[in-house]
Amino acid sequence: MEDVFAIVAIFIALPWIVLHYITKWKTSASITTDDEVLLEELYNLAKRLDDRMDTVERLVASDNPEFRPARLVHNSEADNQQLRELEQMMAEKKGAL
């Protein structure tokens, strides 16, 4: 009886466990479509919040001339370059689909 148990453990149970965790490892290494949707929603939210911050800073700067936030002083090119690159990558991805 012990011999049968040992053979079953070596030839059936052990490969099943190894293959099970290999497939788990491969599937968890990629982003799911739900994750992509969530990332896109978070990106859109971050973009809206950035626009709102710009608006609030402009309003405060117009009321108080001494207020000069770094976002308005240096504005745009360096601040928005990463956002433009991300938007371009998202557009290319949507074009590929």
VOFI-962119 format. One record per residue: residue in one letter; x, y, z of N, C-alpha, C, O in turn. Coordinates in steps of 0.001 Angstrom, whole numbers, padded with zeros to 6 digits, always signed. Example, Ala and Ser with C-alpha at 12.3 -4.5 7.8 and 13.67 -1.06 7.14 Angstrom:
BEGIN
A+013190-005690+007800+012300-004500+007800+013200-003300+007800+014236-003319+008465 S+012850-002250+007080+013670-001060+007140+012900+000030+007870+013409+001138+008039 
END
This chain:
BEGIN
M+000818-001201+000000+000000+000000+000000+000864+001269+000000+000542+002259-000658 E+001952+001213+000744+002846+002368+000793+003510+002599-000566+003765+003740-000951 D+003783+001528-001278+004397+001652-002597+003458+002353-003573+003887+003203-004353 V+002180+001997-003527+001189+002614-004401+001065+004105-004073+000991+004939-004976 F+001042+004429-002797+000943+005829-002374+002167+006620-002843+002031+007756-003297 A+003347+006033-002737+004576+006699-003161+004569+006922-004676+004966+007992-005138 I+004134+005950-005438+004085+006082-006892+003080+007154-007315+003354+007968-008197 V+001908+007139-006664+000903+008161-006964+001428+009540-006601+001228+010493-007355 A+002085+009660-005479+002624+010952-005045+003687+011458-006006+003723+012649-006314 I+004547+010580-006482+005647+011004-007357+005176+011304-008768+005580+012312-009348 F+004331+010452-009333+003975+010593-010739+002692+011374-011006+002462+011797-012139 I+001861+011572-010005+000605+012299-010234+000556+013582-009411+000376+014666-009966 A+000710+013473-008119+000542+014630-007239+001635+015673-007440+001335+016860-007562 L+002869+015259-007475+003978+016208-007610+003923+016973-008935+004018+018201-008911 P+003772+016308-010098+003652+017086-011346+002419+017992-011367+002469+019095-011911 W+001309+017530-010773+000107+018363-010739+000360+019637-009947-000041+020720-010373 I+001013+019523-008813+001324+020700-007993+002252+021647-008743+002032+022858-008754 V+003287+021098-009367+004245+021927-010103+003544+022640-011263+003703+023850-011426 L+002785+021920-012053+002082+022530-013183+001038+023535-012735+000833+024552-013397 H+000381+023267-011627-000614+024192-011089+000030+025542-010754-000496+026589-011131 Y+001148+025521-010057+001795+026775-009686+002487+027452-010858+002638+028674-010855 I+002910+026694-011855+003467+027316-013064+002388+028108-013788+002627+029240-014208 T+001203+027523-013937+000121+028258-014614-000333+029455-013786-000653+030500-014352 K-000368+029329-012466-000706+030479-011612+000318+031590-011798-000043+032764-011883 W+001591+031222-011862+002660+032201-012016+002547+032919-013362+002731+034135-013431 K+002250+032190-014412+002142+032795-015741+000932+033708-015858+001025+034767-016479 T-000186+033332-015285-001376+034166-015396-001283+035397-014505-001831+036441-014860 S-000625+035317-013384-000532+036473-012496+000506+037475-012972+000529+038605-012484 A+001357+037099-013899+002400+037996-014382+001861+039035-015353+002553+040013-015638 S+000665+038858-015864+000132+039802-016843-001005+040622-016239-001613+040244-015237 I-001264+041738-016875-002356+042617-016448-003641+042127-017100-003676+041825-018293 T-004681+042053-016306-005973+041633-016845-006673+042827-017482-006246+043968-017306 T-007724+042570-018206-008474+043665-018826-009133+044540-017762-009266+045749-017947 D-009543+043934-016655-010108+044732-015555-009068+045686-014984-009383+046827-014647 D-007827+045215-014878-006753+046074-014391-006504+047227-015365-006275+048359-014940 E-006548+046944-016660-006348+047996-017648-007447+049046-017581-007178+050243-017681 V-008686+048594-017410-009812+049527-017293-009643+050393-016045-009857+051604-016089 L-009260+049768-014940-009050+050512-013698-007930+051526-013848-008058+052654-013372 L-006834+051151-014498-005733+052087-014720-006164+053259-015590-005770+054398-015342 E-006972+052983-016608-007441+054075-017466-008362+055019-016699-008287+056236-016871 E-009231+054463-015855-010099+055309-015036-009284+056155-014061-009579+057334-013869 L-008268+055565-013448-007411+056310-012528-006640+057405-013262-006455+058500-012732 Y-006195+057108-014476-005501+058116-015269-006424+059292-015564-006029+060447-015406 N-007651+059003-015993-008610+060077-016289-008924+060892-015042-009048+062115-015116 L-009054+060228-013903-009297+060941-012649-008111+061835-012303-008298+062985-011906 A-006900+061318-012448-005708+062113-012150-005617+063327-013080-005222+064414-012657 K-005982+063132-014339-005943+064244-015295-006955+065328-014909-006645+066518-014961 R-008167+064907-014522-009175+065887-014089-008731+066614-012831-008921+067825-012717 L-008142+065891-011887-007670+066529-010659-006532+067506-010943-006443+068555-010305 D-005666+067169-011892-004591+068081-012273-005162+069359-012879-004686+070455-012585 D-006176+069220-013719-006832+070405-014290-007477+071255-013202-007414+072484-013246 R-008090+070603-012238-008716+071345-011133-007676+072084-010301-007891+073224-009890 M-006538+071421-010055-005467+072087-009296-004957+073311-010044-004701+074348-009433 D-004809+073200-011356-004390+074354-012146-005394+075497-012013-005012+076658-011870 T-006670+075157-012062-007711+076174-011944-007681+076840-010568-007748+078065-010470 V-007582+076052-009527-007540+076598-008167-006311+077482-007992-006405+078563-007410 E-005178+077043-008483-003962+077852-008347-004062+079150-009132-003583+080185-008670 R-004678+079115-010314-004873+080357-011070-005796+081315-010335-005555+082522-010316 L-006870+080772-009720-007795+081627-008973-007118+082256-007760-007285+083447-007498 V-006370+081469-007037-005674+081993-005853-004623+083013-006280-004461+084042-005626 A-003909+082739-007367-002893+083673-007856-003516+084972-008331-002910+086035-008196 S-004716+084904-008885-005361+086150-009338-005841+086981-008156-005872+088209-008240 D-006215+086332-007052-006649+087066-005856-005479+087560-005025-005579+088601-004375 N-004390+086843-005035-003235+087185-004218-002006+087245-005115-001478+086199-005494 P-001539+088433-005464-000422+088556-006400+000894+087979-005868+001796+087673-006647 E+001005+087835-004569+002235+087287-003995+002298+085756-004110+003361+085160-003937 F+001175+085140-004398+001119+083680-004498+001630+083245-005866+001024+083563-006889 R+002725+082533-005884+003296+082024-007134+003660+080550-006948+004784+080239-006555 P+002736+079656-007221+003063+078230-007101+004003+077803-008228+003987+078373-009319 A+004802+076811-007950+005772+076329-008938+005080+075795-010185+005630+075873-011284 R+003884+075257-010020+003166+074696-011161+002791+075776-012171+002773+075518-013374 L+002495+076974-011697+002122+078048-012622+003340+078798-013147+003342+079260-014288 V+004364+078919-012330+005546+079664-012754+006254+078928-013882+006592+079526-014904 H+006476+077642-013700+007194+076869-014714+006249+076262-015739+006696+075773-016777 N+005018+076284-015481+003901+075650-016199+004269+074872-017454+005230+075185-018156 S+003547+073951-017680+003301+073189-018887+004397+072261-019379+004407+071093-018989 E+005324+072718-020217+006137+071774-020982+006693+070645-020139+006405+069478-020408 A+007476+070960-019134+008059+069890-018309+006967+069183-017507+007016+067969-017312 D+005985+069952-017045+004913+069390-016213+004015+068455-017005+003586+067422-016492 N+003731+068805-018241+002759+068050-019026+003380+067075-020020+002646+066350-020691 Q+004690+067032-020138+005337+066160-021114+005028+064689-020843+004722+063940-021771 Q+005106+064274-019588+004819+062869-019274+003366+062525-019563+003069+061423-020025 L+002456+063462-019294+001046+063219-019598+000839+063058-021101+000065+062201-021527 R+001512+063861-021900+001383+063751-023351+001916+062404-023852+001319+061775-024725 E+003045+061976-023289+003603+060682-023687+002647+059549-023336+002459+058622-024123 L+002045+059626-022156+001097+058599-021740-000141+058611-022631-000631+057549-023016 E-000650+059789-022963-001801+059880-023862-001474+059308-025235-002314+058660-025858 Q-000250+059548-025707+000159+059021-027004+000217+057497-026963-000233+056841-027903 M+000760+056925-025894+000814+055472-025765-000588+054879-025702-000841+053829-026292 M-001507+055544-024990-002880+055048-024899-003559+055110-026258-004305+054199-026619 A-003311+056170-027015-003909+056295-028357-003365+055225-029294-004112+054652-030087 E-002054+054951-029203-001478+053900-030039-002057+052541-029692-002303+051720-030575 K-002276+052304-028397-002832+051020-027966-004257+050872-028474-004636+049800-028946 K-005059+051942-028383-006439+051872-028872-006459+051706-030382-007348+051048-030921 G-005484+052297-031073-005401+052138-032525-005034+050724-032930-005465+050238-033975 A-004237+050066-032100-003826+048693-032390-004967+047708-032164-005015+046655-032800 L-005876+048041-031270-007006+047140-031013-007989+047276-032131-009024+046609-032127 
END
